[in-house]
Amino acid sequence: MTFHTLTSTSDNCSLLTDLYQLTMAACYAGEGLDQRPASFELFARRLPEGFGYLIAMGLEQALDYLEQLRFSAEQIQALQATGIFAHVPDSFWTLLAEARFNGDVWAIAEGTAVFAHEPLLRIEAPLWQAQLVETYLLNTLNYQTLVATRAARLRDVAGADATLLEFGTRRAFSPQGALWAARAALAGGLDATSNVLAALSLGRQPSGTMAHALVMALGAIQGTEQDAFTTFHRYFPNAPLLIDTYDSIAAAKQLAERIKTEGLELGGVRLDSGDLVSVSQTVRSLLPGIPIFASGDLDEHEVVRLRQAGACIDGYGFGTKLVSGSPVNGVYKLVEIDGIPTMKSSSGKATYPGRKQIFRHLDQSQWSSDTLGLITDTPAQTQPLLSLVMQAGKRLQSPETLEAIAHCTATSVATLPPHIRDISNPTSYTPNISPTLQALTDQTHARLQKSEGKIKG
């Protein structure tokens, strides 16, 4: 049996997983372990290079997925036809046929700044369910967290008044990724997206300008670049004009003359190439009061350089470097099974056992430090970051609006000190470990070493 779509929908998202999630679930069923209560936590061991913090994002899509978790008869038949599961017990197929996520989810609110080792999310559910959902959860949280963090960094360096636009659809890793990137960029602090489907689905107005092709096509047929501008402006009088197809300065001079002689009213101009500092300064002198937008493989480092060099730019469009780059390498690890704390102790990849909470210390509304502790810890004068958002498979609250998440992002970043927000050489921060968590880690490690010693002996 063949499925004819590669688009993730509510009808097939349960199969959007790695094979080993299903083979492990089959093993759990065969050994009678599938219903044992398990807790998994999703976190990043380390941040992407040059990042001082992450902005948690993607929870909304994660909860959508968990609510929709189902296996149709057609999907089960397709799995059986592979021959891979020829030796699994019938109870595995019953699990899939009756699958509904009925666990609990603890999560950090979208838009919250977090650091290495801090769980963005914890799943508490029957072992087979908690195992199965790993792949999809990592996919949506890792990617949206990356884009939201980049968006937050861009807003932080560009300032509150700059217009920041997401232009990354053509560079995102997939159509699905493009939609998630647009959402994360808006929630991270950008003003608008050029992705029409994403914008309309999110109740936003799509934003964009024009491409060089229109200038070349209309110019070739109708006569000149200015003729192309005239035609486009007739239909879209408020849209910025892209003026760097041929000669940005010449185009600006002609537009300035038309403003003077024709009373032409412009919504803005966009520069996509050349020395943006000198060109924007010249364009500003020719077109005072006209917004100038810049694009062309820009990132937060380039925005800082342009601002420090005195570029006259009112808004920026971001594509490739916003929606791609060094990934957030989040992981999803078992921390407790049937009440027994578990941990990974391999070199460079050790994890902390037990169900955890992040306790944020604030000093006059400014971030001071974080402590990673157990859920039973009760440190004074701290704010716990993980809250129960889904219980027995049911959401406990309505989705936050993008505006609310963007406000949370801005507020969260503003509480951080400059040395962590710095984009060139940020301070690398990891949370303090509570005494109880450290004790549990030592005890669990000793238990595992003793167990391994018996096996080797």
N, C-alpha and C positions, 0 to 999 in steps of 0.2 A: 504494500500500500504506500502511495506517495502523497505527500502533502504539497500543494501547489502554491504556497505562499511562504515567504520568509519574513513577513511582517508580524511582529509580536502583537497578539490580540488576546482578549480575555478567553478566547476559545482554545488557544494553543500555548498559553504562557506556562502551563504546568510542565510541558515538555522542554521548555527553554531552560535546560539544566545540563550539567555535565553527567556523563554516563555513570561515573562512580557514585554519584548521589543515589541513583536508583539501585546499583548493585549493592551498596552498603545497606540501603533500606531493606533489600531482599534478605541479606544476611541477618539483619536484626529480626526480621519476621521469622526466619527459619530457626533462630536461637531463642525465640520467645522474649526478645528484649525490646521489641518495637514500641511498646507502650510505657517503657520506663521513663520517668520524668528527667528531662535533660535541659541544660542551660548552655547556650552558645553566646559569645560576645563578639561583636564586630568592631575592630579598631585598626589603627595604623601603627605599626611598630616604629616607623620613622616618617618624617615629613619629606615631601619632594625637596630637592636641593634648592636652597635659597628661600624657603618658606619658613616663617616663624610661627605660623598658626594655620589651622584649617577652619573653614566654615562648614558646619554640618548641613548636608542637604540630601534630598532624595527620599525622605521618610514617607511623604505622601504617596509616591509611586510604590514604595515597599508595602505599605498597608493595602493599597489597591490590589496588589498581587496576592497578598495573603488572603484577602477576602474572596478572591476569584479562584483560589486553588481547587481544581477539579481535574479528573481524568475521564474523558468520554470513552464509550465502548470502542469507538474507532481508534482512539489513541492506544488503548490497551491492546487491541488486536495488532496494531502496528508494532508495538514493542514485542509482542509474542512472536510475530513473524520474523524478527531479526534472528531468532535462534539463540541469542545470547543468554536468555533467561530459561533455557530448557530444564534446568535442574532446580529451579527455585520452588518453594512450597506454594500450594494453592492460596495460603493465607496472604501471600504478597499481593496476588491479584485482587483479593478481597479488599485489602487495604487501599489499593488504588481506586477500585470501583466506588468505595465509600468515602474517599478522601475529602476531608474538610479541615481547614486549619482551625484548631480549637485551643490554641495556646495563648500565652500572654506575651506582650511586647512592652519592654521598657526602652525609652529612647530619649535622646537629647533633642530639644526643640530645634527645628530648622532655623538657620541663621545664627546659631551659637558658635563662638570661637572655641576650638578644642585643640588639644596637643597630643603628642605621641602617647600610646598606651591607654588613652582614654576611650572607653567604649562609646561609640555613637548609638549603639543599639544592642539590646539583649533579647534573645528569644528563649522563652521558657515553655516547653511543649513536649509531647511524647517524642521520644528519641528519633523515630523515623521521620516525623514531620520537621523537627528542628534541623535534622541533617539535610533533608531534601531541598530546603529553601535557600541554602547557602549561596549557590551560584547567582541566582537572580538578585538577591539582596546585595551582594558584593558589586554586581554590575551597576545597579542603579545608584547606590550610595557612593561608591568610589568615583564614578564619573561626574555625578552632579556636585559632589563635594569639591572636586577639582575645579570645575567651571565656576562655581559660586565663590570659591576662594580667590581665583584670578579676578573675578568681577569685583570682589570686595577690595582687593589690592589696587585695582584700577581706579575705583571710586575714591579710595583713600589718597592716592597721589594726585588725581586730577582735581579734586575739590568738589564741593557740593554744587557749584554753579555750572560746571561743564556738562554738556549734553553727551551722554555715552550710549552708543548704539551697538547692538549685537548683529554682526554680519556673517556669522560663522557657518551657516547651513551647508554651503558648498564644500566646506573643509572638515565638517564633523565626520565621524567615522561610520555613520550610517544614517538613513532617514530617521530611525527611532532615536539615535543619539542626537540628531539635530534638534528634535523637539525637546528632549531633556536638557540640552545645552541652552536653548533659548529660555526655558523656564528657570534654570539655575542662574543664568546671567541676570535676569530680571530680579530674582529673589536676592541675588548678591549685590544689587545696587545699580545696575544699568537702567537706562530710561525706557528703551524700546528695542524691539527686534525686527529684522527685515523678514523673518519667517512668517508668512501669512497664516498658515495653518496654526502655528503655535500661538501667534498673537490673538487670533480670533477665538481659539479654544480657551485662552486664558482671559478673555474679556478685555484685551488690549488693542490699541490702534497700531497696525504695522507701520514701520517707518523705513524710508529708503530714498534714494535719489534716482540716478540713471546710470547706464553703463556707457563706456566709450563707443560701443557698437552703434548706439542710437545717433551719436554725434557724427560718426563716420557714414552711416547709412543715409541719414537725412541730409547731411552736408553734401554727400556725393550726388544725391538726386536733386536736391533743392537749391544747391549752390554753395553755401558757406557754413562754417561752424555757427555763426550768429543766426543763420536761418534755422538751423537745428534747434538752437536755444529758443527762438521765437515760437516754433511749433510746439515744443515740449511745454513751454511756459503758458501757452494758450490753453492747454488741457489741464496742466497741474501748476497753477500760478504760485502756490506756496512751497513747492518742492525746490531744494537747492539744485543748482546747475553744476555739472562736472566740467571743470574748465581746463583740465590738463591733457586733453587728447593731443593737442599740437603744441601750443605755447601758452602757458598759464598767464604770463604777464600781458601778452598781446590780447588774450581773451578778456582779461580784467579791464584793460584800457578801453576796449570797445564797449564793454558793458557799462563802464563809468560814463562814457560819452552818451550812451543810450539813456541812462538814468537822467542825465542832464537835459537831453534834447527831447526824449520821448516820455519822460516821467515813468520809466520802467521801474516796477517794484519787485525786488528780489527777496525770496525767502532764505537765501544763502547761497554760498558756492562751496564746492568740495574740491580738495586737492588730494591726488592719489599717488603722486610721484614727485621726484626732484628734491631739492634741498628745502624741506618744509619750513625751516627757520627763515631763511632769506626770502623765499617766495611768499610765505604768509605775511611777512612784514611789508613787502611791496604791495601785495594785494590789499592789505588793510589801508595803506596810504591812498590807494586808488579807489577803494570801495569802503569808506568809513561808515560804520554802523551796520554793515552787512555781515551776518554771521559767517564765519569761516569754519568748515569742517575738514578734518584730515582723516585719511585712511591709508592702507597699504602696509600690511604685516606689522602693525603696531602692537606694543605690549606696554606693561607698566614702566619698564626701564626706559623705553623710548619716550613715553609721556613725560617722565621726569626730566630727561635730557632736553626735550623741546621746551618745556616750561622754564628750565634754568637758563636756556639759551635765548629766551625772549621771543619765542614764536608767538604769533598772533592767531591763536586757534581757540575757537569757542566750543567745539565739540569733536568727538573722535568716533570712528567706526572700527570695531575690532572683529577679526575673523579667525584666521589660522591659529594664532598664538593664544587666543582665548579658549578655543574648543579642543586644543590638542596640547602636546608637550609631555613633560615628565608626569607619569600617573600618580594618583594617590594609591599606594600599594596596600590597601586595607586587607585585613585577614579576618577569618571567622573561625573562632576556636572554642572547643568544648571546655567549659570551666567547672561543670558539675554534672554528675550522672547519678541518679537515684540517691541524692543527698551526699555523695562522695566527691570531695573537691578533686579536680584533675588539672594537670598542667603539662605543657611541653617544656622539656629541659634541654633540648639540643642546642649546641653552641650557636650563639647569635640569633636564635629564634625562640628563646625561652619565653614563657607566658606566665601570668599570675593566675593562681587558682581561685575558685569561689566566685559567687555572684557579687558584683562590685557596684559601688556608687562613686561618683565624682563629687567632691565637696569643694566648692569655689569660695575662696576667701576674698572679700571685697573690703577696701579701705576707703570710706567716703565715696562710694559708688565706683571706685577705680579698682581694676583687677590687682590682686596682690599675689596670690599663688593658688595652686590646686593641690588637693590631696586625693589620691586614689585609695579608697578603703573598701571595706566590706559593707554590705547592705545593713548589717547590724551596728555599724559604727554610728556614733552620734556626736561628732565634733561641734563645739559651740561656735556660734557666730559664723556659720558657713551656709552657703546655698547649694542644696543638692541639685544636680543637673539632669539626672535620669528620672523620668516620670513614667507611670503606667499609662500607655496610650491605647492598648488593646487588651481586652480580658476575655478569655474563653472564645477567642476568634471574633469578638465584636469591638468595634471602635468605641472609645469612651468620650470622644469629642469631635466636633465638626472640623473640617480642614481649615487651616489658617489661610487668610488671603495673601496674595503675593505682596501687597502693600505692607501687611503686618510682618511678614517674614523679612522683607527688605529693611523695615524699621529695626527689627531685631538684629539684623546683620550690622547695620550702621552703628547701633548702640553698643553691640558687643565689641566691635573693632575699636570704637572710640574709648572703651575702658582699658584697652591694652596699652602698655608703655611703649614709647617710641622705639626702644631697642628691640622689641619683638615685632613691631610693625615695619621696621626697616626692610626695604626690598633688596638692598645690595648685600648686606651682611647681617642678617637678623640673628639675635641670640637664640640658640637652640635650648628649648625648655622641655623638661619632662616633669611630671607631677611628683610631689612627695608621696611616699608610700606610708600608709598608716601602720602603727605598731602591730595591730591585729592582722592586717594583710601580710605583713612581713613574717609574722609568726606562722601563719597558715602556709605561706610559701615554703618556709624552712621545714615545717612538719611534712608537707606533701612531698617535697624533694627527698627528704630522708626516707619516707615510706617507699617512694619509687626506687630509690637506690637499694634499699633492703630487699625489695621484691625482685629487682634485677639481679642482685647478688645471689639470691636463692636459685634463680633460673640458671645463672652461669655455674653455680656450684653443682 
